[in-house]
């Protein structure tokens, strides 16, 4: 039996010479190490005893979700820039789990779209199966938080009148670089940079529907499973990305999710 820990840590997934594994990422900067977790990070996980310098492995998306639930127009200024009123209740949609990619993986622009936008967001990772969770207990079902980019093909959105194709292309849900399990996410800064220029800067305290309300709303509709991801919405400042760009989304207290943009080959 390996060493146990309480969930106050930085959880990631890596590809190492020995395969893919969940890890605890420890230390800072160039001294970071990845300690392998046996099986999965839910409940009371254990360590295997193996570890690697983080520089010697590749970070993957920190979780493989059964589903990705997104909240639309959850910042008033973003609702305004999209030409709509802020909704009185959360508006939710799904991205397929096949849209998930990790840090450093390319966002691939579909050949059928000429207007792909970035959307930097805070993502919530669910830690246990749950249904009908009251807002007062919502944080009890959260494993932690990570950074997301809800990449969106605006022309597909307009053409289709709904969001599945526009939001569902492969590579349109970058997640990472890891999951922070002890973050207070009620008031943290979100910034998005493209080509070194800041495009979005806001705070989660400006969410129209906060994280407990979102979890209550979503779990009233569908059962949430361990590893499911909820994207909480993007602030104002969304805009286009083109091949050759690099998108950096930073959430205070977590880190930076960086992805290059490429044309479909």
C-alpha positions in Angstrom: 0.0 0.0 0.0 1.4 3.4 -1.0 1.5 6.6 0.9 -1.9 8.3 1.2 -2.6 12.0 1.0 -5.5 14.4 1.5 -6.6 16.2 -1.6 -4.6 19.5 -1.1 -2.4 19.3 -4.1 -1.8 19.9 -7.8 -3.0 16.9 -9.9 -1.9 16.3 -13.5 -1.7 13.6 -16.2 1.6 12.9 -17.9 3.0 10.8 -20.7 6.3 9.3 -19.5 8.6 6.6 -20.9 6.5 4.1 -18.9 3.1 5.3 -20.2 0.3 7.6 -19.1 -0.4 8.2 -15.5 -2.0 10.6 -13.0 0.6 12.4 -10.9 1.0 14.9 -8.1 3.0 17.8 -9.3 5.2 19.1 -6.5 7.7 22.0 -6.2 8.0 25.1 -8.3 9.6 26.2 -11.6 12.4 24.0 -12.9 12.5 21.9 -9.8 9.0 20.5 -10.3 8.6 16.8 -10.0 5.7 14.5 -11.0 4.9 11.7 -8.4 2.9 8.9 -9.9 -0.5 8.1 -8.5 -1.8 4.6 -8.6 -5.0 4.2 -10.7 -6.9 7.5 -10.4 -7.0 10.7 -8.2 -10.5 10.3 -6.7 -11.3 9.2 -3.2 -8.1 8.3 -1.3 -5.5 7.7 -4.0 -2.1 6.2 -3.3 1.4 6.8 -4.7 3.3 4.1 -6.6 6.7 5.4 -5.5 7.8 6.4 -9.0 8.5 10.0 -9.9 10.1 12.0 -12.7 11.4 15.6 -13.1 8.5 17.4 -14.8 10.8 18.5 -17.5 11.3 14.9 -18.5 7.7 14.1 -19.1 4.9 15.6 -21.2 1.8 17.1 -19.6 -1.5 15.9 -21.0 -5.0 17.2 -20.3 -5.3 16.7 -16.5 -8.5 14.7 -16.8 -10.5 12.7 -19.3 -14.1 13.8 -18.8 -17.1 11.7 -19.6 -18.7 15.0 -20.5 -17.8 18.7 -20.7 -20.7 21.0 -19.6 -20.3 24.7 -20.5 -22.1 27.8 -19.3 -22.8 30.4 -22.0 -23.0 34.2 -21.4 -22.0 34.0 -17.7 -20.3 37.4 -17.7 -22.5 40.5 -18.3 -19.9 42.2 -20.5 -19.4 39.1 -22.7 -23.2 38.8 -23.1 -23.2 42.4 -24.3 -20.3 42.0 -26.7 -22.2 39.0 -28.2 -25.2 41.1 -28.7 -27.5 39.6 -26.1 -29.0 40.1 -22.7 -27.5 38.3 -19.7 -29.7 35.3 -19.1 -31.6 35.1 -15.9 -30.8 31.5 -15.5 -27.7 29.6 -16.6 -27.6 28.5 -20.3 -25.7 25.3 -20.7 -24.4 23.3 -23.6 -22.1 20.3 -24.1 -18.7 19.9 -25.7 -17.7 16.3 -26.7 -14.9 14.8 -24.6 -13.1 14.2 -28.0 -12.6 18.0 -28.1 -10.2 17.8 -25.1 -6.5 18.4 -25.6 -3.7 19.2 -23.2 -1.2 22.0 -22.7 1.0 22.6 -25.7 -1.2 20.6 -28.0 -2.2 22.4 -31.1 -5.7 23.9 -31.7 -6.5 22.8 -35.2 -8.5 25.2 -37.3 -11.2 23.4 -39.3 -11.0 24.0 -43.1 -14.7 24.7 -43.0 -14.4 27.8 -40.7 -13.0 31.2 -41.3 -13.8 32.6 -37.9 -12.5 30.7 -34.9 -12.3 32.5 -31.5 -10.6 31.8 -28.2 -12.6 31.9 -24.9 -10.5 31.7 -21.8 -12.4 30.2 -18.8 -12.1 28.7 -15.3 -13.0 25.0 -15.3 -14.4 23.0 -12.4 -13.6 19.3 -12.1 -16.1 17.1 -10.4 -14.8 14.6 -7.8 -17.7 12.3 -7.1 -20.9 11.0 -8.6 -23.7 13.4 -7.7 -27.2 14.5 -8.7 -29.5 17.3 -7.4 -26.7 19.0 -5.4 -27.9 22.1 -3.5 -25.7 25.2 -3.9 -24.9 25.0 -0.2 -23.2 21.7 -0.6 -21.9 22.2 -4.2 -18.2 22.7 -3.3 -18.2 19.3 -1.5 -18.4 17.5 -5.0 -15.5 19.5 -6.5 -12.2 17.8 -7.0 -10.5 21.0 -8.1 -10.1 23.6 -10.8 -8.2 23.9 -14.0 -7.9 26.3 -17.0 -9.9 25.9 -20.2 -10.2 27.5 -23.6 -13.7 27.1 -25.1 -12.6 27.4 -28.7 -15.6 28.3 -30.9 -16.2 28.6 -34.7 -18.4 31.7 -34.8 -19.4 31.2 -38.4 -20.6 27.7 -37.6 -22.5 29.1 -34.6 -24.4 31.5 -36.9 -25.0 29.0 -39.7 -26.4 26.3 -37.4 -28.4 28.4 -34.9 -27.0 26.2 -32.1 -23.6 25.5 -30.8 -22.7 21.8 -31.1 -20.7 21.9 -34.3 -19.2 25.3 -33.5 -17.9 24.2 -30.1 -17.4 20.5 -30.8 -14.5 20.2 -33.2 -11.5 18.1 -32.2 -9.0 20.2 -30.2 -11.6 22.8 -29.3 -11.3 22.2 -25.5 -7.8 22.7 -24.3 -7.5 21.9 -20.6 -4.6 22.2 -18.2 -1.9 22.5 -17.1 -3.1 20.8 -14.0 -5.9 20.7 -11.4 -5.6 22.8 -8.2 -7.6 21.0 -5.5 -7.4 23.7 -2.7 -8.1 26.8 -4.7 -10.8 29.3 -3.5 -12.1 30.1 -7.0 -14.7 32.7 -6.0 -12.5 35.6 -6.9 -9.5 34.9 -9.1 -8.2 36.7 -12.2 -8.6 35.3 -15.7 -6.4 36.6 -18.5 -6.1 35.5 -22.1 -3.1 36.5 -24.3 -2.8 36.0 -28.0 0.6 36.8 -29.6 1.7 38.3 -26.3 -1.2 40.8 -26.3 -3.7 40.7 -23.4 -7.2 40.2 -24.9 -9.2 39.2 -21.8 -8.8 40.2 -18.2 -11.6 39.7 -15.6 -12.3 38.0 -12.3 -14.5 35.1 -11.4 -16.3 37.4 -8.8 -18.0 38.8 -11.8 -19.7 35.5 -12.8 -23.4 36.1 -13.1 -24.1 32.6 -11.8 -21.4 31.5 -9.3 -19.9 28.1 -9.1 -22.3 26.7 -6.4 -25.3 27.9 -8.5 -23.9 26.4 -11.7 -23.4 23.0 -10.0 -26.9 23.1 -8.5 -28.3 24.0 -11.9 -26.4 21.4 -13.9 -26.8 18.6 -11.4 -30.6 19.1 -11.4 -30.5 18.2 -15.1 -27.9 15.4 -15.3 -25.8 13.2 -13.1 -22.3 14.4 -12.8 -19.5 11.8 -12.7 -15.9 11.9 -11.3 -13.8 13.8 -13.8 -16.6 15.6 -15.5 -15.6 19.2 -16.3 -17.8 22.3 -16.1 -16.6 25.4 -18.0 -17.9 28.4 -16.1 -18.1 31.0 -18.9 -15.8 33.4 -20.6 -15.4 37.2 -19.9 -15.5 39.9 -22.5 -12.7 40.3 -25.1 -13.1 37.1 -27.2 -11.7 37.3 -30.7 -10.2 35.5 -33.6 -7.2 33.2 -33.7 -5.3 32.2 -36.9 -2.6 29.7 -37.7 0.7 30.7 -36.1 -0.9 32.3 -33.0 -0.3 31.0 -29.5 -3.1 31.3 -27.0 -2.2 31.6 -23.3 -5.0 31.5 -20.8 -4.0 32.2 -17.2 -6.1 31.7 -14.0 -4.7 33.2 -10.8 -3.7 30.4 -8.4 -3.6 27.7 -11.1 -1.2 28.6 -13.9 -1.1 29.1 -17.6 -2.6 26.9 -20.4 -0.7 27.5 -23.6 -1.7 26.2 -27.0 -0.4 26.9 -30.5 -2.8 27.4 -33.4 -2.4 25.5 -36.6 -4.3 25.0 -39.9 -5.8 21.6 -40.6 -3.2 19.7 -42.6 
